[in-house]
Amino acid sequence: MVNLRMTRVVILLGAMSLVRCNCSEEIVSADPDVPQIDLCVASAPGGAEVCYDAYKKEHQAELCTGTEACLLPELTANLGRVAPNETGSLTVKVKNLGSAPLKLKNPVSAPGSSTRFRLNPQEAPSIDNLYATIPAKGELSFAIELRGTTCGPHSGRFILESNDAETPANHAASFNPGQPDTPIYLNVQGLVGGACLCALPPSELDFGSVPLEHNKTKRFTFESCGDETLTFTSATIGVDPALVFDMGTVQVPEGNTLAPGEQGSVDVIYTPKTLAPPPDFGELHIVTNSPTAQPYFLVPLTGKGVPRPACNLQALPSTASFGQVDQGDSRPRDIRLYNAGQIACRLFDVTRTSAQGDATQFSVTAGDPPYSGITLQPDASHTLTLTYAPTSGDFASAIFTATS
């Protein structure tokens, strides 16, 4: 009897222990599995690795200053110097700190980024724009490469989107995975070194519309943008099928050498010979010791020939009707001489000729000579008053001609 009672007590305690264990397990399993992204790069060649998650926690006070969502930090990495015509590389590690698969979309290069940057492996062509799927607690590495085919400084901005903090559709309403860390911005920089020539805007010379037998001069300015001395050899018009481009003034430092940061310039003169279309085109060739601009640095040249500007004198209105006027009376009409051309018109004379009947019955009674002192700029006008004073009952008409 005693043994039985003890057994019952032991069983009861065991049951209570089992219930506690199950409750604890149910509370833990109430949180669904979610992915959590982390991004790690070396901030400089040979420098320490910087990780997004650690950086965010370290700077949480300055990133989360109000009641709204926290600012997402941005990472910056410098690839350093890349030799001409070689390739520099930055390793990017993407870690999944979460407990569900992390889906990383194709990293996107933001507008304004240098086109010399590229991904390795390249973007994965897929309908859902998926670059890779990283398992829970897994890691993926890819490279951002800087191709040394264009010298000078380069900068880029990559946008990385993922399903960070994405929760299953059937998760508990009370569960909050936190603010998603997407997108993450990675800013990269690099310098393609050596002797380098960089065009200062504009990188091509467009002369626009130039009247025939006129000319226009435009200047191409360049800079020694590498980390070694740039040696200037020559500048010539290399391609000019219509023979409309000529060299102007060339300005470079003494000795034809440009230290990093120094500038030079080349003037080109455009004199069109025919009307566009088609437009004229050509090439300016600048020869230097820049390894990435061999055998020369090419500057495109374009221009369009248009008609020569002219004075275009018009009469408004071009016809005046005086109607029926009794003999001994007169009737005036104002005529406005208007310059619709592109250059000034100089009025020399207004003459009258007979069209029918006695033209002397028509005369200029205001705005009269001397016309040699009248110059009409474009869009300007001069008013003449023509008067009809009939001397007979016959129909009469006259033509007035303004000479400019």
Order of alpha helices (4+ residues) and beta strands (2+ residues): alpha-beta-beta-alpha-alpha-beta-beta-beta-beta-beta-beta-beta-beta-beta-beta-beta-beta-beta-beta-beta-beta-beta-beta-beta-beta-beta-beta-beta-beta-beta-beta
